[in-house]
Amino acid sequence: MGNVTSNVAAKFAFFPPTPATYGVSKDEETGKLMFTGVTPEKSMEVHQVTTKSGNKVVATFWKHPFARFTLLYSHGNAADLGQMVDLFIELRAHLRVNIMSYDYSGYGASTGKPSEGNTYHDIEAVYNCLRSEYEIKPEEMILYGQSVGSGPTLYLASRLKRLRGVVLHSAILSGIRVLYPVKMTLWFDIYKNIDRIRHVTCPVLVIHGTKDEVVTMSHGKKLWELSKDKYDPLWVKGGGHCNLETYPEYIKHLRKFINAMEKLALNNPPSRQLDDEPSNTETKLTCCLRFKKK
């Protein structure tokens, strides 16, 4: 059953740019990893983390000197990190946050093959890197999932008790629901966000375009309705699936959310009784989602 599910995911959901838009090499002087093929950014730190599947996943950390929070960003299914550089520079500057992003297995310079299960292992490995390398606590993290990236985002968010917040950008209810308006969750469906959102206890911001023809706004509205801790959603009038970053209200609303999370952190510090680690209840314009019917 698991193999069938993975095959469905690979067939319908994953379109890594070919060839990859960047490479990774080691600086001869410092021994640190660096990007090749894209304009270098001195403050970007490059990591290769090993997942439970044994894949080597590339992750980038963008540090802001006055950051209060760190975004753990899961991008769309038709982009890689080389295409995200400009967006991350803008988000870091405007939101005053650190950003940690990564390429899924089989994307960019990450090894392995893309699958639903691998994306879960990918985000877990990157989360562990944030905890061990940068000593960033869950209550200092905001998970950000764009399009298919909402799948690994909600997978991790549903297992963390002390997370500060979640942003769902053009998110999906599930893989099959993008293709067909099914009422019930099918066993072979992928990224069953409609079920996982119910287990997320932190504030959730939903952003969706009213003219999204790939993932209709009904997905975003339902996810917002099912959220336990709803933050004011942003329905971008006229926005499509791949262009929400170009609307001024996008960054304005994100900044408002970050400010609200800062106030929440000051007024409601997390209880020390909550576990920092995941529970065991469950094992820019180019970041478009594409699904194909066969």
Phi, psi and chi 1 to 4 in degrees:
 res  aa     phi    psi   chi1   chi2   chi3   chi4
   1 MET       -  -41.9 -176.5  175.9  -64.3      -
   2 GLY   -62.5  -39.0      -      -      -      -
   3 ASN   -65.7  -38.0  -71.6  -23.8      -      -
   4 VAL   -62.9  -44.4  174.3      -      -      -
   5 THR   -59.7  -44.8  -56.6      -      -      -
   6 SER   -62.3  -37.9  -64.1      -      -      -
   7 ASN   -66.4  -38.9  -71.1  -22.6      -      -
   8 VAL   -61.2  -45.0  170.3      -      -      -
   9 ALA   -60.7  -48.0      -      -      -      -
  10 ALA   -63.6  -35.5      -      -      -      -
  11 LYS   -73.1  -38.5 -173.0  175.3 -178.1  179.5
  12 PHE  -104.8  -23.7  -67.8  112.7      -      -
  13 ALA  -115.8  -15.2      -      -      -      -
  14 PHE  -117.7  123.2  -60.0  112.3      -      -
  15 PHE  -136.2   67.7  -59.0   90.8      -      -
  16 PRO   -64.0  138.1   22.0  -32.4      -      -
  17 PRO   -56.3  132.6  -24.5   34.8      -      -
  18 THR  -129.3  118.9  -55.3      -      -      -
  19 PRO   -75.6  168.3   30.5  -37.0      -      -
  20 ALA   -59.9  150.1      -      -      -      -
  21 THR   -85.8    0.9   64.9      -      -      -
  22 TYR  -154.4  169.6   71.4   96.8      -      -
  23 GLY  -132.5  173.8      -      -      -      -
  24 VAL  -127.8  130.8  173.1      -      -      -
  25 SER  -137.3  170.9   64.4      -      -      -
  26 LYS  -106.4  129.7 -176.8  174.3  -68.6 -172.2
  27 ASP   -66.2  126.7 -173.4  -74.4      -      -
  28 GLU   -66.4  -29.5  -65.8 -177.9   -3.3      -
  29 GLU   -83.4  -45.4  -65.7 -176.9    0.8      -
  30 THR   -97.3  -20.8   64.6      -      -      -
  31 GLY    78.5    2.8      -      -      -      -
  32 LYS   -85.3  152.3  -65.9 -178.0  178.5  179.8
  33 LEU   -75.1  147.6  -64.1  176.4      -      -
  34 MET  -147.0  157.1   56.8 -177.1  -66.4      -
  35 PHE   -80.6  146.5  -90.2   16.9      -      -
  36 THR  -124.2  151.7   59.9      -      -      -
  37 GLY    89.9   -8.5      -      -      -      -
  38 VAL  -131.4  161.0  -63.5      -      -      -
  39 THR   -61.6  123.8  -57.5      -      -      -
  40 PRO   -67.8  146.2   25.5  -34.0      -      -
  41 GLU  -122.7  112.7  164.9   60.0   43.9      -
  42 LYS   -59.7  -33.7  -67.6 -177.8  179.1  179.8
  43 SER   -86.6    1.2   60.9      -      -      -
  44 MET   -88.0  126.9  179.2 -175.6   74.7      -
  45 GLU  -104.6  132.3  -61.9  177.9    8.0      -
  46 VAL  -106.0  134.7 -178.8      -      -      -
  47 HIS  -127.4  153.9  -61.5  -90.0      -      -
  48 GLN  -121.3  114.8  -82.3 -173.0  -35.2      -
  49 VAL  -111.4  146.2  -63.3      -      -      -
  50 THR   -96.6  130.1  -57.1      -      -      -
  51 THR   -93.3  173.0   72.7      -      -      -
  52 LYS   -59.5  -27.5  -69.9  179.8 -179.4  178.2
  53 SER   -80.3   -8.0  -56.2      -      -      -
  54 GLY    88.8    5.1      -      -      -      -
  55 ASN   -81.0  152.1  -63.6  -32.9      -      -
  56 LYS  -100.5  109.5  -59.5  -73.1 -173.0 -179.8
  57 VAL  -103.2  133.1  167.4      -      -      -
  58 VAL   -85.6  131.4  175.8      -      -      -
  59 ALA  -132.6  149.1      -      -      -      -
  60 THR  -124.8  137.8   56.4      -      -      -
  61 PHE  -116.1  123.7 -175.1   76.2      -      -
  62 TRP  -110.9  108.2  -56.6   73.4      -      -
  63 LYS   -92.1  135.3 -175.9  175.8 -179.7   59.0
  64 HIS  -109.6  131.5 -170.0  -71.5      -      -
  65 PRO   -63.6  -22.5   21.8  -33.2      -      -
  66 PHE  -118.8   25.2  -54.9  110.8      -      -
  67 ALA   -67.7  137.7      -      -      -      -
  68 ARG   -96.8  -31.1  176.7   64.8  179.6   84.5
  69 PHE  -129.2  166.0  -61.0  122.4      -      -
  70 THR  -124.2  126.8  -64.3      -      -      -
  71 LEU   -84.0  127.3  -68.3 -172.5      -      -
  72 LEU  -100.6  102.9  174.9   44.9      -      -
  73 TYR  -101.2  123.0 -166.5  111.8      -      -
  74 SER  -108.6  114.2  -60.4      -      -      -
  75 HIS   -82.2  179.4   61.2   63.3      -      -
  76 GLY   -71.8  178.2      -      -      -      -
  77 ASN   -93.5    1.3   71.8  -20.7      -      -
  78 ALA  -122.7   26.2      -      -      -      -
  79 ALA  -135.2  162.7      -      -      -      -
  80 ASP  -131.8  177.2   65.8   20.7      -      -
  81 LEU   -61.7  -29.8  -71.5  176.3      -      -
  82 GLY   -61.9  -27.8      -      -      -      -
  83 GLN   -86.8   -7.9  -63.0  168.5  -52.2      -
  84 MET  -100.3   -4.8  -53.3  -65.7  -67.1      -
  85 VAL   -55.9  -51.3  170.1      -      -      -
  86 ASP   -61.9  -40.2  -69.3  -19.4      -      -
  87 LEU   -63.7  -43.7  175.5   61.8      -      -
  88 PHE   -65.3  -36.9  -68.0  155.2      -      -
  89 ILE   -61.0  -43.2  -68.9  174.2      -      -
  90 GLU   -67.3  -45.7  -69.3  -64.8  -42.9      -
  91 LEU   -63.1  -42.7  -71.5  178.9      -      -
  92 ARG   -60.9  -43.6  179.9 -178.3   58.6  179.3
  93 ALA   -68.6  -46.4      -      -      -      -
  94 HIS   -77.3  -32.1  -71.9  -70.0      -      -
  95 LEU   -98.4  -12.5  -57.9  179.7      -      -
  96 ARG    55.9   52.4  -66.1  165.4   63.3   94.1
  97 VAL  -129.4  157.4  -65.3      -      -      -
  98 ASN   -78.5  154.2  -57.2  -40.0      -      -
  99 ILE  -130.8  128.3  -61.0  174.6      -      -
 100 MET  -116.8  120.9 -179.2   67.4  130.6      -
 101 SER  -131.3  170.9 -169.6      -      -      -
 102 TYR  -156.6  159.8   62.2  102.4      -      -
 103 ASP  -100.9  133.9  -95.6  -22.0      -      -
 104 TYR   -61.9  158.3  -49.3  121.8      -      -
 105 SER   -51.8  129.4  -64.0      -      -      -
 106 GLY    87.9   -2.0      -      -      -      -
 107 TYR  -107.4  145.5  -84.0   68.3      -      -
 108 GLY    54.7 -128.5      -      -      -      -
 109 ALA   -97.6   11.2      -      -      -      -
 110 SER   -79.3  140.9  -65.7      -      -      -
 111 THR   -84.4  172.7   66.7      -      -      -
 112 GLY    89.1 -168.2      -      -      -      -
 113 LYS  -121.5  144.7  -66.1 -177.5  179.0 -179.7
 114 PRO   -71.4  134.7   24.2  -31.8      -      -
 115 SER  -156.5  162.3   72.2      -      -      -
 116 GLU   -57.2  -49.7 -179.3 -171.2   18.9      -
 117 GLY   -61.8  -38.1      -      -      -      -
 118 ASN   -66.0  -35.9  -85.0  -17.4      -      -
 119 THR   -64.5  -32.2   61.4      -      -      -
 120 TYR   -68.3  -42.3  -62.2  155.0      -      -
 121 HIS   -65.8  -34.9  -67.2  164.2      -      -
 122 ASP   -61.8  -51.5  -61.3  -20.4      -      -
 123 ILE   -68.8  -32.5 -164.5  170.9      -      -
 124 GLU   -62.8  -42.2  -76.3 -178.0  -29.2      -
 125 ALA   -66.1  -38.6      -      -      -      -
 126 VAL   -70.5  -39.5  175.1      -      -      -
 127 TYR   -59.2  -45.2  166.7   80.1      -      -
 128 ASN   -63.0  -33.3  -70.2  -26.4      -      -
 129 CYS   -64.8  -43.1  178.2      -      -      -
 130 LEU   -60.7  -39.7  -82.7  175.9      -      -
 131 ARG   -70.5  -42.3  -62.3  -77.3  -80.6  127.5
 132 SER   -85.9  -42.7   61.5      -      -      -
 133 GLU   -81.2  -35.2  -66.0  -67.8  -35.1      -
 134 TYR  -117.4   -2.7  -61.9   99.8      -      -
 135 GLU    54.2   40.1  -61.7 -177.0  -16.9      -
 136 ILE   -90.5  127.2  -65.0  173.9      -      -
 137 LYS   -85.2  156.6  -58.3  174.6 -177.8  177.5
 138 PRO   -55.5  -37.4  -26.6   34.8      -      -
 139 GLU   -71.3   -4.7   57.3  -94.2   31.7      -
 140 GLU  -105.5    7.1  -61.5  168.8  -24.6      -
 141 MET  -111.0  143.2  -65.9 -174.7 -158.7      -
 142 ILE  -122.8  119.4  -64.2  173.8      -      -
 143 LEU   -85.0  130.6  -56.5 -168.6      -      -
 144 TYR  -122.4  119.3 -171.1  117.9      -      -
 145 GLY  -121.6  122.5      -      -      -      -
 146 GLN  -105.5  125.6 -179.2  179.5   10.1      -
 147 SER    56.7 -122.3 -167.5      -      -      -
 148 VAL   -61.0  -26.0  157.7      -      -      -
 149 GLY   -61.1  -14.8      -      -      -      -
 150 SER   -66.9  -22.5   59.8      -      -      -
 151 GLY   -65.8  -61.7      -      -      -      -
 152 PRO   -62.2  -31.0   15.8  -27.9      -      -
 153 THR   -61.0  -50.0  -70.2      -      -      -
 154 LEU   -74.0  -27.1  -74.3  176.1      -      -
 155 TYR   -59.1  -48.8  166.8   77.8      -      -
 156 LEU   -73.5  -41.7 -175.8   59.3      -      -
 157 ALA   -61.4  -33.7      -      -      -      -
 158 SER   -72.6  -10.6   66.0      -      -      -
 159 ARG  -110.3   -4.8  -56.1  172.3   72.5 -140.6
 160 LEU  -107.4  130.1  -66.8  175.3      -      -
 161 LYS   -91.4  -21.2  -61.3  176.2 -178.4  178.8
 162 ARG  -114.0   17.3  -56.1  179.7   63.2  168.3
 163 LEU   -63.2  143.6 -165.2   62.1      -      -
 164 ARG   -77.3  -41.6  179.1   52.8   57.7 -162.9
 165 GLY  -171.3  171.0      -      -      -      -
 166 VAL  -136.6  138.1  167.1      -      -      -
 167 VAL  -117.6  125.5  179.0      -      -      -
 168 LEU  -112.8  110.6  -61.1  176.8      -      -
 169 HIS  -109.1  111.3  173.6  159.7      -      -
 170 SER    52.3   45.4  -57.1      -      -      -
 171 ALA   -78.9  161.5      -      -      -      -
 172 ILE  -108.7  148.6   64.9  174.1      -      -
 173 LEU   -72.9  -39.9  -76.0  168.7      -      -
 174 SER  -171.8  167.9   72.3      -      -      -
 175 GLY   -63.9  -48.5      -      -      -      -
 176 ILE   -64.6  -34.1  -65.0  -62.0      -      -
 177 ARG   -68.5  -17.4  -75.4  177.8  171.9   85.2
 178 VAL   -70.0  -33.4  176.2      -      -      -
 179 LEU   -89.8  -39.8  -59.1  171.0      -      -
 180 TYR  -138.8  142.8  -52.6  105.3      -      -
 181 PRO   -81.4   62.6   31.2  -35.7      -      -
 182 VAL   -75.1  149.3  -64.0      -      -      -
 183 LYS   -90.3  -32.2  -60.7  -65.3 -176.5 -179.4
 184 MET  -111.9  152.1  -62.6  177.4   61.8      -
 185 THR   -77.7  122.1  -61.0      -      -      -
 186 LEU   -86.2  149.6  -56.0  173.8      -      -
 187 TRP   -62.1  -30.5   66.3  -94.7      -      -
 188 PHE   -92.9    7.5   55.5   84.9      -      -
 189 ASP   -67.4  161.6 -156.9   -9.4      -      -
 190 ILE  -122.7  154.2   59.4  173.5      -      -
 191 TYR    49.1   68.3  -64.3  128.1      -      -
 192 LYS   -81.0   65.8  -60.4  170.2 -174.2  175.8
 193 ASN   -62.3  -31.4  -66.1  -20.8      -      -
 194 ILE   -59.5  -28.1 -169.0  171.9      -      -
 195 ASP   -89.8  -39.0  -61.4  -34.1      -      -
 196 ARG   -73.3  -29.7  -71.8 -156.6  169.8   99.6
 197 ILE   -59.4  -26.6 -171.5   68.4      -      -
 198 ARG   -69.2  -17.7  -51.8  167.2 -163.1  -96.1
 199 HIS  -101.7    5.0  -57.9  -69.4      -      -
 200 VAL   -89.5  123.9  176.3      -      -      -
 201 THR  -102.2  -10.1   57.1      -      -      -
 202 CYS   -91.2  170.0   64.0      -      -      -
 203 PRO   -60.7  139.4  -24.5   35.1      -      -
 204 VAL  -122.9  123.6  175.8      -      -      -
 205 LEU  -103.2  126.5  164.6   61.5      -      -
 206 VAL  -110.0  129.0  176.3      -      -      -
 207 ILE  -122.6  127.1  -56.9  173.5      -      -
 208 HIS  -152.5  146.3 -141.3  104.5      -      -
 209 GLY   -86.7  140.3      -      -      -      -
 210 THR   -72.1  -18.6   62.1      -      -      -
 211 LYS  -112.2   25.5  -62.5  -63.7 -176.5  179.9
 212 ASP   -69.1  114.0 -168.6  -30.3      -      -
 213 GLU   -97.2   -4.2  -63.2 -178.9   -8.3      -
 214 VAL   -93.7  -52.4  179.7      -      -      -
 215 VAL  -123.2  103.4  179.2      -      -      -
 216 THR   -62.7  158.4   63.3      -      -      -
 217 MET   -62.2  -17.8 -164.1  171.4   69.0      -
 218 SER   -59.7  -29.9   62.5      -      -      -
 219 HIS   -64.5  -49.8  -72.3 -109.9      -      -
 220 GLY   -63.3  -41.0      -      -      -      -
 221 LYS   -64.1  -41.6  -75.8 -170.2  171.0 -178.0
 222 LYS   -67.9  -41.0 -173.1   64.7  174.1  178.9
 223 LEU   -62.5  -39.5  -72.5  169.5      -      -
 224 TRP   -65.2  -43.1 -178.0   77.2      -      -
 225 GLU   -61.3  -36.4  -69.3  171.0    3.1      -
 226 LEU   -82.9  -10.2  -66.0  173.0      -      -
 227 SER   -68.4  138.0  -60.8      -      -      -
 228 LYS   -73.1  -41.7  -73.3 -175.8  176.4 -179.8
 229 ASP  -117.7   89.3 -167.4  -13.5      -      -
 230 LYS   -81.9  131.3  -57.7  174.3  178.5   63.4
 231 TYR  -103.9  154.1 -174.1   80.4      -      -
 232 ASP   -51.1  119.2  -67.4  -19.6      -      -
 233 PRO   -74.4  164.5   31.5  -36.3      -      -
 234 LEU  -120.2  108.8  175.0   60.4      -      -
 235 TRP   -99.7  105.5  -47.9  123.8      -      -
 236 VAL   -79.0  109.9 -178.4      -      -      -
 237 LYS   -64.4  120.9 -173.3  174.9 -178.7 -179.3
 238 GLY    84.4   -4.2      -      -      -      -
 239 GLY   -73.4  142.0      -      -      -      -
 240 GLY   -97.3 -151.9      -      -      -      -
 241 HIS   -90.3  -27.2 -168.2   70.2      -      -
 242 CYS  -120.1   15.0  -55.9      -      -      -
 243 ASN  -133.8   15.3   64.8   -9.7      -      -
 244 LEU   -64.8  -28.0  -60.4 -172.1      -      -
 245 GLU   -65.3  -18.3  -60.6   92.0  -22.1      -
 246 THR   -84.7   -8.2   65.6      -      -      -
 247 TYR   -90.0  132.2  -72.1   78.5      -      -
 248 PRO   -60.3  -30.7   18.5  -30.5      -      -
 249 GLU   -68.8  -19.1   56.7  -96.0   42.2      -
 250 TYR   -62.2  -57.7  165.3   78.9      -      -
 251 ILE   -70.3  -32.7 -158.3   71.1      -      -
 252 LYS   -63.6  -44.1 -178.2  178.5  179.9 -179.1
 253 HIS   -71.7  -37.0 -156.8   79.3      -      -
 254 LEU   -62.3  -42.6  -89.4  177.6      -      -
 255 ARG   -62.6  -39.5 -171.7 -175.5  -63.7  118.7
 256 LYS   -62.3  -41.4  180.0 -178.3  176.0 -177.0
 257 PHE   -64.1  -45.5  177.8   68.9      -      -
 258 ILE   -60.0  -43.4  -63.6  -64.6      -      -
 259 ASN   -61.6  -40.3  -69.2  -20.6      -      -
 260 ALA   -65.5  -37.9      -      -      -      -
 261 MET   -68.2  -33.0  -65.2  -54.2   98.8      -
 262 GLU   -65.2  -42.8  -70.6  179.5  -14.1      -
 263 LYS   -65.3  -39.7  -67.6  179.6 -179.5  178.2
 264 LEU   -63.7  -39.5 -175.7   63.0      -      -
 265 ALA   -64.2  -35.4      -      -      -      -
 266 LEU   -74.7  -40.2  -68.7  173.8      -      -
 267 ASN   -86.7  -26.3  -62.2  -30.9      -      -
 268 ASN  -134.1   74.6  -61.3  -71.2      -      -
 269 PRO   -63.3  149.3   23.1  -33.3      -      -
 270 PRO   -66.7  148.6   25.6  -35.1      -      -
 271 SER   -70.4  139.6  171.0      -      -      -
 272 ARG   -71.0  -14.9  -67.4 -176.5  179.1 -180.0
 273 GLN   -75.4  -18.9  -65.0  178.7  -12.3      -
 274 LEU   -77.8  142.6  -65.6  178.1      -      -
 275 ASP   -79.6  136.4 -171.5    0.7      -      -
 276 ASP   -73.6  -25.5  -78.4  -13.8      -      -
 277 GLU   -91.0  156.9  -60.9  -52.4  -44.3      -
 278 PRO   -57.9  142.1  -22.6   33.1      -      -
 279 SER   -76.5  168.5   65.7      -      -      -
 280 ASN  -104.5   28.9  -67.0  -41.0      -      -
 281 THR   -71.8  -22.5   56.0      -      -      -
 282 GLU  -145.5  125.6  -69.2 -178.2  -73.1      -
 283 THR   -48.3      -  -73.2      -      -      -
 284 LYS       - -149.5 -168.5  171.1  163.8  177.7
 285 LEU   -78.6  -11.8  -53.4 -176.1      -      -
 286 THR   -95.6    4.9   53.3      -      -      -
 287 CYS   -93.6   45.1  -43.9      -      -      -
 288 CYS   -79.2  153.7  -61.6      -      -      -
 289 LEU   -96.3  136.8  164.9   67.2      -      -
 290 ARG  -131.7  132.2  -67.0 -171.8  -72.9  147.8
 291 PHE  -123.2  145.4  -82.7   91.3      -      -
 292 LYS  -123.1  138.4  -64.6 -164.8  -65.5 -172.4
 293 LYS   -92.9  138.0  -64.4 -177.9 -179.5 -179.9
 294 LYS  -104.1      -  -66.4  -69.6 -175.0  179.8
